[in-house]
Amino acid sequence: MMEIMETKRPGGRRPGTTRTRDAIIDAAVGSFVEKGYTGTTIRGVARTAGVDPALVIHFFGNKDGLFDAFIQEGGLPLRRLKEAIDGDVERLGERLVRTYLSLWEEPESGAKLRAILLTAESSPVAAEMLKAFLTQEILHPLAKRLGADHPEARAILAGSHLIGVALLRYVLRIEAMTALTTDQVIACVAPSLQRYLTGELPLGTG
Amino acid sequence: MMEIMETKRPGGRRPGTTRTRDAIIDAAVGSFVEKGYTGTTIRGVARTAGVDPALVIHFFGNKDGLFDAFIQEGGLPLRRLKEAIDGDVERLGERLVRTYLSLWEEPESGAKLRAILLTAESSPVAAEMLKAFLTQEILHPLAKRLGADHPEARAILAGSHLIGVALLRYVLRIEAMTALTTDQVIACVAPSLQRYLTGELPLGTG
């Protein structure tokens, strides 16, 4: 551990260190997706990454640190969600639900999102990390995009609908929800989102 | 155990047996709410109920059986949700969100609902129980109440929004959501629900 700290260059990490760190993140992502939060151990992640457990602790502190790295650096294609947020605000509702569903329906990103949502339920610390992530990476950019009153409230109302759809459709898989096609969900949900994002809402002034 | 089975009367359980069973359910509810699914044990529930662990197994089989009893018989005030479903269908959206939020906001029922939602995330068997419960106790009655096409789809779209609001407001407690008053949430969400329940939806025929 000390050797790595001492040899770190001021301008950034050494390439070998970055590779090791990335290998640990990859192993952690695989473990959270396959075994969940409870089934994930520092030791198991270290074994898969081919490193000493002490090195995992050096980089990430503990399991919650690994989970944070999974959320932040685990390769979620969030760029697409940001692209959906940019662009014509009058069709933002449809773009948002369409992109969001596509992230959940693709096997790799869907498995990651599912693992993140499940983990947040089983660890209070992980829940705080998910909260910070949702707020900084999705709600704030979305609210900032809206040229309307109460942007934060608008963004969270839209977000509440989206996360509920994902919970029933991809996590609990309730039949009435999975029976709908993606296009049906998009067509039904988009107007609700659009109303939250740009419509008249009874929120008062201030 | 055998003694209880042999002395059960054909017409129903003996009063003493019912009292014992109820005491176990009470203990299980308390444990699930306070310690969560992972922290709940047959032994701990038996201790709180003042019975032998074998008796808990006799009545409920295992922890998942206890969880099922918690959902089905744990004293959730679902009667109020059913009353909200009955009555004028043109204001069903508002009644539904108002009643639902009130269940989450009352300390006792709110803690139970939170425990149920969290448990369903940490156990696949518990998730199946929650699915069956939501479908039979809420979605079906709601769908049945709607004199419209695609009643199941309408009910689940409304339900997806409600469960997402609860997740962000009462479980994750994201600030943009908790900053809204209950009346603001009701006023904003009710029209979305009403559109799902009785409005025009782009679901096609059939």
Interface residues (C-beta under 8 A of the other chain):
Chain A: T38 L117 L118 A120 E121 S122 A127 L130 K131 L134 T135 L139 A143 E152 A153 A155 I156 L157 G159 S160 H161 L162 I163 G164 V165 L167 L168 R169 V171 L172 R173 I174 E175 A176 M177 A179 L180 Q184 A187 C188 V189 P191 S192 R195 Y196 L201 P202 L203 G204
Chain B: T38 L117 L118 A120 E121 S122 A127 L130 K131 L134 T135 L139 A143 E152 A153 A155 I156 L157 G159 S160 H161 L162 I163 G164 V165 L167 L168 R169 V171 L172 R173 I174 E175 A176 M177 A179 L180 Q184 A187 C188 V189 P191 S192 R195 Y196 L201 P202 L203 G204
